Amino acid sequence: MSIRFDILHRSPTTRARLGRVTTPHGAFDTPAFMPVGTRGTVKGLLPGMVAATGAQIILGNTYHLLLRPGPDLIAKLGGLQRFTGWAGPMLTDSGGYQAFSLAHTNTLTDDGVTFKSIVDGAMVHMTPESAMDIQNKLGADIIMAFDDCPPADKQPEVAKPTGRSRSTTADYPKRIKEANERTVRWLERCKAEHHRLGGDARRALLGIVQGGTDLDARSWSAERISNIDLPGYAIGGVAVGEGSADIARVVAHTAPLLPETKPRYLMGVGYERDLLAAVRSGVDMFDCVLPTRNGRNANAFTPSGQIRLRNAKFADDPLPIEPGCDCAACAPGPAKGFPWASDGDQPFSRAYIRHLFFAEEMLGPILVSLHNLRYFQRFMADLRATIRSDDWTGFEARWPVAQPAERAVDTSL
């Protein structure tokens, strides 16, 4: 068994479903938000701290782990869980996203992508076969197929399919078609290599649907990717420059086209209104760097919107980041499962946290990252409860930040 997905409850008015994914390293509840541990660590935080926020599964980045320390070393030391100290489920992406995000230094062909290493400048060639080999050595429970992620609509194309930069501003449909067809061919190669390596029983390989913002292209991709039997499927290429309305539109169209009994994963999406719309459309898994990246920059998430703790108005503010939050910053104490407590278990004030950032003390980014991670896990826990109650109006009242700016997409049944 690689993974098992059990649907426990369905919303009667939307496509949202409550589930549980069981992996060789434990289970996690869905809808699930996965913190991103790009280089084998959620930056600045011990694995136990991450688990204490409510996270049940984390993500690692194949491209970065390939460059340093390398999959052979990680395999020698027992795989990602043993290497990183995270005992629960893990997912690794394939490196396909880096073909998009680092396109200005890459060469893309039907065989694969040649990257320029951000570590030492060496050229690294990645193919569907090597992506499977690397991820099997890393040893995550869920691994992703190598895909071709095109840019957002009307965005310049800076990859070099023929060794020269070119723009697809006037040729977006052609680029989408090329990426769709290549992604299917690469998935077939990934599946064959994953099977050859004997990974089927230990690791779940998920295919990725592409198609940009073109709904017909999304339908084409979803049909062909779904025709390749896999333990689950992902929606890629919707966090590459689109606005919330386009994300909601693409996901509402695409998610119902994917197999009903398999987990559905929306890659790289993390703002609250996008998560809510996607859950209502039937998506089960999410990841994003927003909680920790923003945490390291003194930006804290709250139900009414982000607060920027470097602002002068917080210089003497005695309140915690978010009154009522039960995170280590807002309500610290050993009973919460965190490894420290303030004097009398009093919250860390906004004024103190602001001071930490200006003093360049490590505790500032740690506290705000912990708060943000706990915030997102609270958000997901409330979403799971709402799927049972079907009280979506109440959910939006508790999380006003998640309300769409305009209801351009109807996610009801």
Backbone torsions as a table, in degrees:
resi	resn	phi	psi	omega
1	MET	NA	130.3	172.8
2	SER	-90.3	-61.5	172.9
3	ILE	-142.9	158.8	172.0
4	ARG	-126.8	135.5	179.9
5	PHE	-116.7	120.6	178.2
6	ASP	-113.8	124.6	174.5
7	ILE	-89.4	119.0	-172.4
8	LEU	-97.1	-26.4	-178.1
9	HIS	-163.3	147.9	177.2
10	ARG	-123.3	139.4	173.6
11	SER	-67.8	132.6	-180.0
12	PRO	-75.4	-14.8	-175.7
13	THR	-114.6	-10.3	177.3
14	THR	-132.7	-177.9	177.3
15	ARG	-89.6	4.2	-177.5
16	ALA	-64.1	143.0	176.6
17	ARG	-139.0	147.5	178.5
18	LEU	-100.2	131.1	-175.8
19	GLY	-148.0	-174.4	178.9
20	ARG	-149.6	129.5	177.0
21	VAL	-106.9	125.7	179.1
22	THR	-106.5	128.2	-178.1
23	THR	-124.2	171.8	176.8
24	PRO	-61.0	-19.9	180.0
25	HIS	-109.4	24.5	178.0
26	GLY	115.4	-177.3	-174.8
27	ALA	-116.9	159.8	172.6
28	PHE	-141.1	148.8	-178.3
29	ASP	-84.6	146.2	177.2
30	THR	-122.9	149.1	1.2
31	PRO	-62.7	139.0	-174.6
32	ALA	-122.7	141.2	171.8
33	PHE	-110.9	123.8	-176.7
34	MET	-101.1	115.1	170.7
35	PRO	-60.6	149.0	-176.4
36	VAL	-98.6	120.3	174.0
37	GLY	-111.5	74.4	-167.8
38	THR	-48.9	-52.7	-174.4
39	ARG	-104.8	28.7	179.9
40	GLY	91.7	13.5	176.9
41	THR	-155.3	139.5	167.4
42	VAL	-79.5	112.7	-163.3
43	LYS	-48.4	123.4	172.2
44	GLY	82.8	-0.2	-171.6
45	LEU	-124.4	138.3	173.1
46	LEU	-70.4	150.2	179.2
47	PRO	-54.0	-38.1	179.1
48	GLY	-64.4	-33.4	176.6
49	MET	-65.6	-42.8	179.7
50	VAL	-62.5	-44.9	179.2
51	ALA	-62.6	-36.4	-178.7
52	ALA	-66.8	-21.5	176.1
53	THR	-73.9	-12.3	-178.5
54	GLY	108.9	-3.2	178.4
55	ALA	-67.3	136.1	-179.1
56	GLN	-114.2	-13.3	179.4
57	ILE	-149.3	142.5	177.4
58	ILE	-127.4	166.2	-174.5
59	LEU	-116.2	143.0	172.6
60	GLY	-121.7	157.1	-174.4
61	ASN	-105.6	116.8	-176.0
62	THR	-61.2	-44.0	-177.8
63	TYR	-59.4	-49.9	-176.9
64	HIS	-69.4	-37.6	178.9
65	LEU	-71.7	-28.0	173.3
66	LEU	-63.2	-44.4	-177.3
67	LEU	-70.1	-35.7	-177.3
68	ARG	-163.5	120.3	10.5
69	PRO	-92.9	-2.9	-179.9
70	GLY	104.0	142.6	-176.0
71	PRO	-67.0	-29.5	-179.0
72	ASP	-66.8	-40.8	177.8
73	LEU	-65.2	-43.8	-179.8
74	ILE	-62.7	-41.7	177.7
75	ALA	-63.0	-41.8	-180.0
76	LYS	-60.4	-34.0	-176.6
77	LEU	-94.8	13.7	170.1
78	GLY	104.3	7.3	180.0
79	GLY	92.4	171.0	-171.8
80	LEU	-58.8	-43.1	-177.8
81	GLN	-60.0	-48.6	-179.3
82	ARG	-69.2	-38.0	-177.6
83	PHE	-66.0	-39.4	-174.2
84	THR	-95.6	-16.8	-176.8
85	GLY	85.2	7.0	175.3
86	TRP	-95.5	114.3	-172.6
87	ALA	-86.5	-12.4	-174.3
88	GLY	-88.5	-170.8	179.2
89	PRO	-60.4	148.5	176.1
90	MET	-138.0	151.9	175.2
91	LEU	-126.6	140.8	171.6
92	THR	-118.9	137.3	171.6
93	ASP	-78.3	177.3	-169.0
94	SER	-98.3	-15.0	-170.1
95	GLY	99.2	-9.4	179.9
96	GLY	-62.1	-34.4	-179.7
97	TYR	-64.0	-33.8	179.5
98	GLN	-66.2	-23.8	173.8
99	ALA	-63.3	-27.2	175.7
100	PHE	-87.2	-52.8	-170.8
101	SER	-70.3	-26.6	178.3
102	LEU	-111.3	30.8	-171.5
103	ALA	-59.1	-28.1	-176.8
104	HIS	-67.6	-14.9	179.1
105	THR	-116.5	8.1	-174.5
106	ASN	-108.6	156.4	170.1
107	THR	-120.8	122.6	-175.0
108	LEU	-107.7	126.4	175.0
109	THR	-135.2	176.3	177.6
110	ASP	-65.8	-22.6	179.8
111	ASP	-76.4	-37.1	-176.8
112	GLY	168.3	-156.2	-177.8
113	VAL	-127.7	134.1	174.0
114	THR	-102.2	119.3	-177.3
115	PHE	-102.1	152.4	166.5
116	LYS	-97.2	118.8	-176.3
117	SER	-59.0	132.6	175.8
118	ILE	-80.2	-5.2	179.5
119	VAL	-88.8	-52.2	-175.4
120	ASP	-131.7	5.2	177.9
121	GLY	81.4	-2.1	179.6
122	ALA	-68.9	150.7	178.1
123	MET	-85.0	130.7	-177.9
124	VAL	-123.0	124.3	-179.5
125	HIS	-99.6	123.1	178.9
126	MET	-118.2	134.4	179.1
127	THR	-124.7	170.1	173.4
128	PRO	-54.8	-39.0	-179.3
129	GLU	-67.1	-44.5	-178.7
130	SER	-70.0	-32.7	176.5
131	ALA	-62.0	-37.4	177.7
132	MET	-70.6	-41.4	179.5
133	ASP	-62.3	-45.9	-179.0
134	ILE	-62.6	-47.8	-176.0
135	GLN	-68.5	-34.3	175.6
136	ASN	-65.8	-35.7	176.5
137	LYS	-70.1	-38.1	177.7
138	LEU	-63.2	-37.9	170.3
139	GLY	87.7	20.5	177.5
140	ALA	-66.8	160.2	179.7
141	ASP	-74.4	-34.7	-179.8
142	ILE	-125.0	128.4	-179.3
143	ILE	-125.1	155.2	-174.0
144	MET	-110.3	145.2	176.1
145	ALA	-68.5	151.4	175.6
146	PHE	-77.3	125.9	-174.0
147	ASP	-132.3	168.1	176.3
148	ASP	-107.2	107.3	-177.4
149	CYS	-96.0	111.6	179.6
150	PRO	-79.0	165.2	178.6
151	PRO	-74.0	170.0	176.1
152	ALA	-65.9	160.2	-178.3
153	ASP	-53.4	130.8	176.5
154	LYS	67.8	13.6	175.7
155	GLN	-88.9	148.7	179.4
156	PRO	-67.4	140.4	177.1
157	GLU	-94.5	120.2	-176.2
158	VAL	-114.9	2.7	171.9
159	ALA	-68.7	165.9	-174.2
160	LYS	-123.2	73.6	-177.3
161	PRO	-60.4	-26.7	-179.9
162	THR	-120.6	19.2	179.2
163	GLY	88.0	2.3	179.0
164	ARG	-132.4	145.4	175.9
165	SER	-69.9	146.0	175.3
166	ARG	-150.9	164.3	179.4
167	SER	-110.3	143.2	176.0
168	THR	-111.7	20.2	-179.1
169	THR	-53.8	-39.9	179.6
170	ALA	-98.1	5.2	-173.2
171	ASP	-135.3	32.0	-176.2
172	TYR	-60.7	-45.1	179.9
173	PRO	-58.3	-38.1	179.6
174	LYS	-65.6	-41.5	179.8
175	ARG	-65.6	-39.2	178.0
176	ILE	-63.5	-45.4	179.3
177	LYS	-60.8	-44.2	178.9
178	GLU	-60.8	-45.0	-179.2
179	ALA	-66.3	-41.1	179.2
180	ASN	-60.3	-49.2	-177.4
181	GLU	-66.1	-40.8	179.5
182	ARG	-65.7	-39.5	-180.0
183	THR	-61.7	-38.5	177.1
184	VAL	-66.4	-46.5	179.6
185	ARG	-61.4	-42.4	-179.4
186	TRP	-67.0	-35.5	177.8
187	LEU	-64.6	-41.0	177.2
188	GLU	-60.2	-40.6	178.0
189	ARG	-68.7	-39.2	177.6
190	CYS	-61.3	-46.2	-177.7
191	LYS	-62.8	-42.9	180.0
192	ALA	-63.6	-42.6	-178.6
193	GLU	-71.6	-39.3	177.6
194	HIS	-59.6	-42.3	177.8
195	HIS	-65.8	-42.8	-179.1
196	ARG	-61.9	-34.9	-179.6
197	LEU	-78.8	-4.6	179.1
198	GLY	76.9	22.6	-175.4
199	GLY	-87.3	-7.1	-173.2
200	ASP	-56.4	-41.6	-174.3
201	ALA	-79.8	-18.2	-173.9
202	ARG	-106.8	-27.6	-173.9
203	ARG	-136.9	135.4	-179.9
204	ALA	-88.6	121.7	176.5
205	LEU	-92.4	125.0	178.6
206	LEU	-109.4	135.3	174.8
207	GLY	-88.5	159.8	-173.7
208	ILE	-122.6	128.1	175.9
209	VAL	-87.9	131.1	174.6
210	GLN	-115.0	-166.2	179.4
211	GLY	131.9	1.8	177.7
212	GLY	59.6	-142.6	179.9
213	THR	-97.7	7.4	179.1
214	ASP	-86.2	111.4	-174.7
215	LEU	-66.7	-33.4	175.8
216	ASP	-65.0	-40.2	177.6
217	ALA	-66.6	-36.1	176.2
218	ARG	-63.9	-42.1	178.6
219	SER	-62.8	-43.2	179.1
220	TRP	-60.0	-47.3	-178.2
221	SER	-66.7	-44.7	-178.2
222	ALA	-60.2	-40.7	179.9
223	GLU	-63.7	-46.1	-175.4
224	ARG	-75.6	-36.8	177.0
225	ILE	-67.4	-41.0	-179.5
226	SER	-68.4	-25.3	178.7
227	ASN	-70.3	-14.3	175.0
228	ILE	-93.0	112.2	-171.9
229	ASP	-68.0	120.3	-177.3
230	LEU	-142.6	164.3	179.0
231	PRO	-71.3	-15.1	-179.5
232	GLY	-173.3	172.4	-174.5
233	TYR	-141.8	151.8	-177.4
234	ALA	-124.9	155.3	172.4
235	ILE	-108.2	115.0	-178.9
236	GLY	-109.1	171.7	172.2
237	GLY	70.7	26.6	176.7
238	VAL	-118.7	15.4	175.6
239	ALA	-131.4	42.8	-174.5
240	VAL	-122.2	26.3	176.7
241	GLY	129.3	-7.1	179.9
242	GLU	-76.3	155.5	173.1
243	GLY	-83.7	173.5	-176.8
244	SER	-60.2	-37.5	-178.7
245	ALA	-63.8	-42.3	178.9
246	ASP	-68.4	-40.2	178.0
247	ILE	-59.8	-48.6	-179.3
248	ALA	-61.4	-41.0	-179.0
249	ARG	-64.4	-45.9	-178.6
250	VAL	-66.6	-43.2	-177.1
251	VAL	-69.9	-41.4	178.8
252	ALA	-60.9	-32.6	177.9
253	HIS	-77.0	-41.3	-169.2
254	THR	-84.3	-43.8	-173.5
255	ALA	-54.3	-45.7	-178.9
256	PRO	-66.9	-14.6	178.3
257	LEU	-80.3	-13.8	-178.3
258	LEU	-87.4	153.4	-175.6
259	PRO	-52.0	131.3	-174.4
260	GLU	-63.8	-32.8	-173.0
261	THR	-93.2	4.2	-178.4
262	LYS	-112.2	149.1	177.0
263	PRO	-65.5	144.7	179.9
264	ARG	-116.9	131.7	-171.8
265	TYR	-122.9	121.9	175.3
266	LEU	-98.6	115.0	-168.5
267	MET	-85.1	129.9	168.3
268	GLY	76.3	13.8	-176.7
269	VAL	-105.4	133.4	-172.1
270	GLY	-145.3	-11.5	178.0
271	TYR	-72.7	148.2	-169.5
272	GLU	-58.1	-43.9	-177.6
273	ARG	-67.0	-30.6	177.5
274	ASP	-71.6	-38.8	177.1
275	LEU	-63.5	-45.7	-178.9
276	LEU	-61.2	-47.9	-179.5
277	ALA	-61.5	-39.7	-178.2
278	ALA	-69.4	-41.0	177.3
279	VAL	-61.5	-43.0	178.7
280	ARG	-64.7	-21.3	178.0
281	SER	-89.7	-5.4	176.0
282	GLY	104.7	20.5	178.1
283	VAL	-90.2	146.4	-172.4
284	ASP	-112.9	-24.5	-172.3
285	MET	-136.2	144.8	-178.4
286	PHE	-144.1	155.7	169.2
287	ASP	-146.1	153.6	174.7
288	CYS	-168.6	150.1	177.8
289	VAL	-85.0	-5.0	-172.8
290	LEU	-54.0	-47.5	-175.0
291	PRO	-58.0	-45.7	-176.0
292	THR	-85.0	-36.7	177.9
293	ARG	-63.0	-45.5	177.8
294	ASN	-68.0	-35.9	178.2
295	GLY	-60.1	-39.0	179.6
296	ARG	-70.6	-13.1	180.0
297	ASN	-111.7	21.1	174.1
298	ALA	67.6	22.9	177.1
299	ASN	-105.1	117.5	-175.4
300	ALA	-109.2	138.2	177.5
301	PHE	-84.8	140.5	172.8
302	THR	-141.1	163.4	-178.2
303	PRO	-60.9	-20.0	179.5
304	SER	-102.9	4.5	178.5
305	GLY	128.2	168.3	-178.5
306	GLN	-71.6	147.1	170.4
307	ILE	-119.0	139.3	-177.4
308	ARG	-102.6	103.9	-168.7
309	LEU	-72.1	-9.7	174.5
310	ARG	-77.3	-14.2	-177.9
311	ASN	-61.1	143.8	-175.6
312	ALA	-61.1	-27.4	-177.0
313	LYS	-66.0	-14.3	179.0
314	PHE	-96.1	4.7	-173.9
315	ALA	-59.8	-33.5	179.8
316	ASP	-125.2	25.2	-176.9
317	ASP	-80.9	118.3	-176.8
318	PRO	-83.8	-7.2	-175.9
319	LEU	-73.4	155.3	170.1
320	PRO	-71.4	171.2	-179.9
321	ILE	-51.2	-52.0	-180.0
322	GLU	-136.5	102.1	178.1
323	PRO	-54.3	130.9	-179.2
324	GLY	97.7	-15.7	176.6
325	CYS	-72.3	146.1	-177.7
326	ASP	-104.7	23.4	-178.2
327	CYS	-78.3	176.4	-177.8
328	ALA	-66.5	-26.2	178.8
329	ALA	-83.2	-38.9	-173.7
330	CYS	-89.5	-27.5	-179.1
331	ALA	-147.8	65.3	-173.5
332	PRO	-72.5	155.4	176.7
333	GLY	158.4	149.5	-177.7
334	PRO	-57.2	-31.5	-178.0
335	ALA	-64.8	-20.6	179.7
336	LYS	-80.8	-7.2	-179.6
337	GLY	92.8	4.7	178.9
338	PHE	-96.7	153.7	-170.4
339	PRO	-84.7	18.4	175.9
340	TRP	-154.1	166.6	174.5
341	ALA	-143.2	146.1	173.4
342	SER	-83.9	174.4	-178.1
343	ASP	-59.4	117.1	-179.9
344	GLY	69.2	18.9	-178.5
345	ASP	57.3	32.9	178.3
346	GLN	-79.7	149.0	179.4
347	PRO	-63.6	155.2	169.0
348	PHE	-79.5	128.2	-175.1
349	SER	-77.7	158.7	174.0
350	ARG	-60.2	-37.0	179.1
351	ALA	-62.2	-43.2	-179.3
352	TYR	-66.8	-44.3	-179.4
353	ILE	-64.1	-40.5	176.0
354	ARG	-59.2	-44.5	177.1
355	HIS	-56.5	-42.7	-178.6
356	LEU	-59.8	-40.1	-179.9
357	PHE	-68.5	-43.1	-179.4
358	PHE	-70.2	-27.8	176.7
359	ALA	-84.9	-1.1	-179.7
360	GLU	57.6	39.5	176.1
361	GLU	-89.4	139.4	-175.8
362	MET	-61.5	-29.0	-174.8
363	LEU	-62.2	-29.1	179.9
364	GLY	-59.9	-59.0	177.2
365	PRO	-58.9	-34.4	179.1
366	ILE	-63.4	-48.8	-176.8
367	LEU	-64.2	-43.2	-177.7
368	VAL	-72.8	-34.6	175.1
369	SER	-63.0	-43.3	177.8
370	LEU	-62.3	-43.9	178.1
371	HIS	-59.4	-47.7	-176.3
372	ASN	-63.9	-40.8	178.1
373	LEU	-63.5	-43.0	178.5
374	ARG	-65.5	-38.1	177.9
375	TYR	-56.6	-48.1	-178.4
376	PHE	-67.8	-34.0	177.0
377	GLN	-71.1	-35.4	173.3
378	ARG	-62.6	-42.0	179.0
379	PHE	-59.7	-46.4	-178.9
380	MET	-68.5	-37.9	178.2
381	ALA	-62.8	-39.7	177.8
382	ASP	-68.2	-36.9	174.8
383	LEU	-60.1	-44.1	179.9
384	ARG	-63.4	-39.8	177.3
385	ALA	-66.0	-36.7	-178.6
386	THR	-69.4	-32.2	175.9
387	ILE	-59.9	-36.7	177.4
388	ARG	-72.2	-44.0	-175.7
389	SER	-81.2	-26.2	-175.8
390	ASP	64.0	22.8	179.9
391	ASP	-93.3	74.2	-177.0
392	TRP	-71.8	-30.4	176.2
393	THR	-63.9	-42.6	177.6
394	GLY	-64.6	-38.2	178.5
395	PHE	-61.2	-47.7	-178.2
396	GLU	-65.2	-29.9	176.3
397	ALA	-68.6	-36.2	179.3
398	ARG	-76.7	-25.6	-176.7
399	TRP	-128.4	70.0	-176.9
400	PRO	-58.4	-25.9	179.6
401	VAL	-64.4	-21.3	-177.5
402	ALA	-86.0	-7.9	-179.5
403	GLN	-69.0	130.8	180.0
404	PRO	-64.7	144.6	178.8
405	ALA	-59.1	-37.2	174.2
406	GLU	-150.1	142.0	-176.6
407	ARG	-84.3	76.6	-179.6
408	ALA	-81.1	-16.9	-176.8
409	VAL	-127.1	129.3	176.7
410	ASP	-92.5	114.7	-177.9
411	THR	-101.8	11.3	176.6
412	SER	-82.5	162.7	178.9
413	LEU	-78.2	NA	NA
